[in-house]
Amino acid sequence: MTMLPNGATGTGISAHKRANDLSDFADELDMIEALGVEAIELPTYDMDIVIGGKIRQPQLDALRRACSGRNVVYSAHGALAINFMDEPWRLPRHMEVLKASLEVAAEVGAEHYVIHSGLMPQQQGDAVEAAYDRQREWLSRGGDLAAEHGLYLCVETLFAGYNGRELAMSPSRLASELDKIAHPRVGATFDFSHSLIKLDYDGRREDFIEEAKALAPWSRHLHIHDSFGRQDDIWMYVESERVAYGHGDLHLPVGWGDMQWEKIVAECEFPEGVLFNIELDKRYWYAAQETVDATRRLAGMARVKAAPRAA
């Protein structure tokens, strides 16, 4: 697929599963292709393809049939529960699920595999640093598996849960961790809304652009959706109330929140091939085309650093 003139791959959008047996998933992909995107992110975490750490072949075959013959790039979002900051005794189980999920992504020709960054309960410093040590070790192992399948393992930025009791990495800390891992197949999925919520909760909202500049060079894959960067800390009856208050991870159309999109693409430098993937909540799908158009404009404006050429 041809890149944009600035070196970005272009614009994608995340699909939503319909029927549990994936019998109508091709219809979902048809609808997305009609938006004119260059890429589609597959929600493999919600498809029952991995069962007890093993691949259920008939379900994978159904996904492959739906995906085949399309002129798009694929990425895959694997199990959200994979957490390499978890207790040591549970890490092999996380790796078992990651291994199978990477195989699924490779079977459908994905280029990027999205894995959530680690979360853990707030603890004293030594426990936190030990968890970071574990995460570096196991992400490096995951990078080796991704390399075997021709994939990039992209670690997504998160925020401190809905109750604020969990520790999540800032963008700059994730950049530091990726630098220490130094694996050519381990990078970032920069979810800007998640990161703004994290920094706002920490009282560091004003640091967002500098934090973004730190992580952008590692971010081959982006999650684009709008919000107001506010913690979801008040009981609400319906989702529309959260929108009214501007609370939480809203997954709004681009331009509906207060993300500084033009400042982000003006001041950050992304790696060659960066993919601007939209994550739009189903309730706002009526605004999908306007969101794709707005995101395509951002992708075309982005500062992209070309990869070094081989001698």
N, C-alpha and C positions, 0 to 999 in steps of 0.2 A: 504494500500500500504506500502511496506517495505521501510524504510528510508535507506539512504546511511550509511556506517559504522561510519561516523563522526557525524551523527544525522541530516544532512540536508535532506529535502524531495527529492531534486534532481533538474532536469532541466526542464523548461517549455518554451513555446514560445507563443506569442500572435497570435491569428487567425485574418484573415481579412474577412470582409463580402464580399460576391460576389453579388448574386441576392438580390434585396431588399425584396423579399418575403421569403428569406431564403431557397428556394426550392433546392438549390445546396450547402447549408452550410455543409451537411454531407460529400460532396466531399472534402471540405476544411479540415475538421477534419481528414478524411482518409489520406490526404497528410501529415498532421502534425504528425499523429501517426506513419507513415512510417519513420519519422526521429528518432524514438526511444526515444521520450521524456516521462517524467513522468507526465507532467502537461500541460494544455492548458489554456491560458487566453482568455476569451470571450469578444469581444468588444460590450457589450450590450448598450453602449452609442450611437451606430450607427445602431440600429436594429429596430427602430420604435415599440418597445414593450411597452414602456410607452408613452401614448398619453394624454396630458393635465393632467399629474399627476396620471393617472389611467392605469392599465394594460390592454392591448388589448389581450385577451385570445387566439384568433387564431394564432397570431404571436408568443406568448409564447409557444404554443403547437408545432409550427414548430421548434422552437429552442430545445425544449425538445426531440422531435423525433430525431433530428440530434445528440444530445449529449448522448442519452441513450445507455447503453450496452458497454461502452468503458472503458478500463482499464487505465484511467488517472484521475488525480486530476484536478478539475476546479477552476479557480478564475474568477472574473468578474470585468471589468473596467466600472464603471457607468458613468453617465453624467459628462463631464469635466467642465460644467458650474456651478456645485454646488460649492458655495463659502460662507462659514460662516464668512468671514470677510466683507461681503457685508453690505449695509445699513440695519439697523434694520428692517425696514418695509418689506423688501423683504425676510427675513430669513424663514418665514413660507412656502413660495413657494419653496425655496430650500429644505426644510425638506420634503415637500410633494413628490417631485421628488425622494429624497433619500429613503423615506419609500417604495415607489413602486419599486424602483430599487433594494433594498435589498430583497424584496419579489421575484423578478425575479431571483436574484442570488441564493436564497435558493431553488427555484423550480428546478433548474438544478443541485443542489448538490454542489455548489461552497463552498470553505472553506474561501477564502479571497475576500473582496470587496474593490476595489481601489477607493479612493476619492482624488481629488486634494486638496492640502493645499491652504489656502486662499491667495488671491491677493487683493490689494487695491492701489489706487493712492498714490503717495508719499505725505505725509502730516506731520504736526507737531506732536511731540511726544505724546501728550495727545490723539489725534485722533487714532494714531497707537496702543497705549496700550488699548484703548477702543475696537478696532477691535479684538485684541488678546483675550480680555475678552469674547467678543461675541463668538469667535470661540471655546474657551474652553467649554463654556456652551453648545453650540449646537453640538459639537463633542461628548460630554458626553451623550447627548440625543441620538445621532446616535449610540453610543456604546451600549446603552440599547436596541435599536431596533435590532442591529446586534446580540446581545446575545440571543434575543428571537428566532432568526433564526439559531443559531449555527454558526454564521459568525464572522470573524475578520474584523473590519473596519481599513483599512490600508491607512494612510495619505501620499500622494506622495509628494516628494520634487519637487519644481518648480524653475524657474528662472524669471527674471524681464521682461517677455514679449519680444516681438520683437522690441519694441521701447525703452525699458529700463525705462519707466516712472512708472512702477508699483513696489510696494514693495512685495518682496517674502522672505520667511524665509530661513535662512541658515540651514544646517543640525543640528548644535548644538542648534539653537533656537527651531527648531522643537522638538528635544530631550527634551529640557527644558519644552516646552509646554505639551508634552506627560507625563512627570513626574508630572506636576501639575494636569493634568486631572486624572491620576492614575486610569484609567479604564481598567480592565483586557481584554476587547475586543477591545481596541483602540490602535493600534500600527502604524508602518510606512511601507510605500513602498519606499525604498531608490532607487531613480533614480540617479545613479552616474553621468551620463552625465549632467542632469539638474543641479545638485549641483555644478559641476565644472564650468558650464557656469555662474551660480550665483556668485560664489566666484571670478572667473576671472573678471567679470564685476565690482565687489566691490574692485578690486585690492588686493585680498587675496588668489590668486591661491596657494601660497606656504602653506596655512593652510589646504589644502584639506584633507590630511590623518588624521590630528588631528580632523577635523570636521567629517570625516567619522567614526572615532573611537567613537565619542560621540553618533552618531545616530545608529550605527550598533546594539547595544543590543536591540533596539526597533524594529528592522527591520525583521519581519517575512517574508516579501515579497520584492523581489528586481526586479528592471527593469535594464536589462543588454543590453546595446548597446554602440557602441563606438562613439567617437567624438574627437574634439580638444579643447572643452571647450571655444570656442570663440563666442562672441556676433555676432548675425546676423545683422550687421549694415551697409551693403553696398548693393545697388540695384544689383540684379543678374538677368540674363535673363533666365537661365535654372538651374535645380538642380545640374547638373554636375559642374557648376561654383562654387556653394557653397562648393562642395567637393574639388575643386581645391584650394580654399581659406581656407578650413577647418572652415567655419563659420556656426554657428547655431546648432540646435538640429537635427543632421544628421541621427541618427538611423542606423549607419554603422555596418557591421559585426565586431565581436570581433577581435581585433588585427589590424584593419585598422586605428584606431586613435591613440591617445597617452595617453589613460587611463592607470593608473598604476595598472593593474588588479592583478598581483601577489603580489604586496605590499599591496593592499587592503585586499586580503584574508589572508595574513600573519599577518597583524597587527590588523585587526578588529575581534571582537568576536560577533557572531550572535546567536540569540536564536534557541533552538532546533526546528526542522521542517522548517527552513528557505528555501524558494523556490527561485531559481535562474531563473527568467522568462525573456526570451529574447523578446525585442521589435525591430523587424527588419523591415525596410522599404521595401515595396513591390518590389522596383526596384533592391534590393540586394538579392531577394529570391534565386537566383541561388547559393548564398553562404550560404544557410540556414544550410546545413549539416555540413560544416566546422565550422559554428558559434555554432551549438549545441555541436559538439565535443569539441570545445575550452571551452565552458561554463560548460560542464560536468566535464572537468578537474578542472576548478576553484571551482565548487561546491564540488568536492571530496577533494580539498585542504583546504577548509574553516575551520576556527576555530569556533566550535559550542559549546555553553554552554548548558549542559543538564538542563532541567527543574527540580526543586526540586520534589522529590518523596513524595507522601502523606504518612503520618504516619500510 
